[in-house]
Amino acid sequence: MKDVAEMSFEEALRELEQVVGQLESGNVDLEKSIAFYERGALLKKHCESKLAQAQARIEQITLAENGQPDGTAPFDAK
């Protein structure tokens, strides 16, 4: 299983969808359900972080007086 921190947003989202599908199916025993839930929580947190980073980068786009994009400001991903 790939480390969540190394996944792209798309990879993490695909796996999260698979985890949710498994849990919703009801065909998983309790121990495996707990493991799926824990993995899903990590994947969800990773996706949220990636989205927040993307949003911050988008917010860095500067606008000219006419409201049209005219460049970008540096993005600091602390």
N, C-alpha and C positions, 0 to 999 in steps of 0.2 A: 504494500500500500504506500502510495506516494505521500511524502511529508506535506501537510497542508500549506505550510509557509512557502513552499516552492511552487505551488500551483498558481496558474493564471486564474483570473476571475472566471473565465469560461469553464475551465476544468473543474474548479471548485463548485460552481453552480450545477454543472452536469452531475457530479457525484452527489451533491446535496439533494437533487431531484430523485436520484436513485435511492438514497437513504430514506427519504420521505415515502417513496413508493413502497419500499420494503416494510416500513413501519405501518403504513396504512393497510397493507395487505392482510395483516393479522396472522400471517403464517410464519412468524418468527418467535422462537422461544424467548423467555424472559431475559436470560443472560445476554443473548444476542441482541435483543431489543435495547437493552441498556447500552451496549457497546455501540450500536447504531446511533442511539440518541446522543451519546458523548461525541462521536465523530461528527454528527450533524451539527452539534453546537459549535464545534471548532470550525467547520466549513462555513456556517452562517456568519460567525465573527469575522472570518477571513474575507468573505464577500462584502460585508459591511465596511470593512477597512478599505478594501480596494475601491468601493464606490465613493467613500469619503475622500480618498486621494484624488480620484477622477474629478469629483465636484470641486475640490480646492484648486485643481489645475485649471478647470474651466473658468472659475471665478477670477483667475489671474488674467484672463483675456481683457485687454484694455479697449475702450470704446472712444472713438473720435466724437467731436461735438455733434455730428449728425446722427449719432447712435450706431454707426457702422463699426465693426471691428477694425482696429488699425494696428494691432500688434499684440504682444503678450508681455506681461511682467514676469520677472523670475519667480519660480515656484520653490518654496522652501519646505521640503517634506520632513519636518522634524518628527 
